[in-house]
Amino acid sequence: MRMIHIVDGPPLYTNCFLLLGNNGHAAVIDPAASAPSFEEALAENGATLTHILLTHGHPDHITSVEPLRQKYGAKLCMNEADARQFGLNPDVLFTDGGKIQVDDMEFTTLFTPGHTPGSTCIACGDWLFTGDTLFAGDIGRTDLPGGDTAQMMQSLKKLCDLVQDNPMVLPGHEEFSTMNNEKMSNPYLRF
């Protein structure tokens, strides 16, 4: 299993993640960058995209969903609440604590509503893809349509309770962190 970090351009610089399995299959998390960025990386690594996983449905995280689905026939996987809110038509609906297997990669989905009604963090090995739920030293906005501050605080508490190891926190924007660092220094994770 290997990860390629691709950053979309200004103004939001959304983090996108292409994960390559050992048997030539791949999954992308939040494909915000242009489709050719992913196509080139897949071709260079001899991989075929089979799954598109969304942490949430905001437009700055889904730019290349349809082009990649059309080219590779990849399955779109996301939470039902965000599918409804953003008018998306997923092939697979996340369940809280559910698993999605792609080659040697096992993705576990954790519902973390607050930024959007269907925000989901995705764990895989030593990585925790947090979308716009948890950032390095900060959290996602709750003042956009569908956002809910009380839900966000419950979701952050849930993450702190469930994630007892120390995965790398890979948010939807800006720099990376670790879960232990966030528990110690993020002011929003003081419970």
VOFI-602143 format. One record per residue (C-alpha): y, z negated, x. Coordinates in pm, whole numbers, plus 50000, padded with zeros to 5 digits. Example, Ala and Ser with C-alpha at 12.3 -4.5 7.8 and 13.67 -1.06 7.14 Angstrom:
# residues 2
495504922051230498944928651367
***
This chain:
# residues 191
500005000050000503425009650128506935008249985509815032350032513285019649939515605046349798519205038149707521135057449443524695066549536528055052549429529395035849237526445012949153524045018549445520965010749238517875001049437514825022549361511335016149494508525040949551505165023949609502345043849765498735034249705495855038849947494245066649742497225089949716498725077349391502225063049358504425043049124508195042249111510255012648993513635020848836514055057448938517865058948944518245082749239517975120349193514495133849125514415153849452514715121149648511385109749504509795144349516510525147249889509115112749966505995119949760505445153549931505965138750279503305112550205500865135050019501125112949711501145119849338503335099549104501255084548822503435056048690507125049348627507865012248577511205000848441512644966148484515024974848199516505004848024520115006348139521255041748227521815033248594518085025848632516525055548450518285087048577515125104948695512655092248436512365124648239512385149048534509625128748704507585125848384507785163348331506905172648689504055147848748502925137348400503585101348510503225073748251506435055848156505855018248138508394993548002509134965947751509194975447384512554958647312514354979947570512495011247460513945005947111517454996947230517775026247470515845052547274513065057047529509485066747448507095048247684503415056247730502575020047815504234988747677504464958747905502894926047795504054892947937501714885448227500074919348184498604939648468498954976348560496654989848831497565019549051495065024649333495064992249535498364980749379498314955449097501594951048912502094919648702504854920448441506904889648355509254890948056512704878848160515114887747877518784879847914520354909448091518754931047821516334921347542513414936747732514254928648093511074924448295510394913448650507484930748820505354913349084503184932749329501654916149632504424899149831507184916549634509054906349320511114934349166513754916248961515894944748828519174930048709517734895948622517994879648965520104890549262520534875549606522784845949528523604857749177522184868748841522654898348609525384901548352524784889347999527984902747840526674938047777525114948347443521784930247404522604904747673522044867947601523104839647833520734813847682517774837747719518824845148077518764808248167515304804348008514074834748200515384821448531513684787948467510474806648384510684825948713511204793848908508234777448736505854807248760506664820749106505364793649338504744815249643507604830849837507744868149757510554890349872513064893749588513934930549544516794933149292518254963249118521424962249329522614949449664520634931049931517154916049924516224879149943513194856549904512244834449614512444802849824515924812149942517044818049584515584785049466517444766849744520784785049743521344804249417523634782749198522064796848882518604784248979519454747348989517314732048714
***
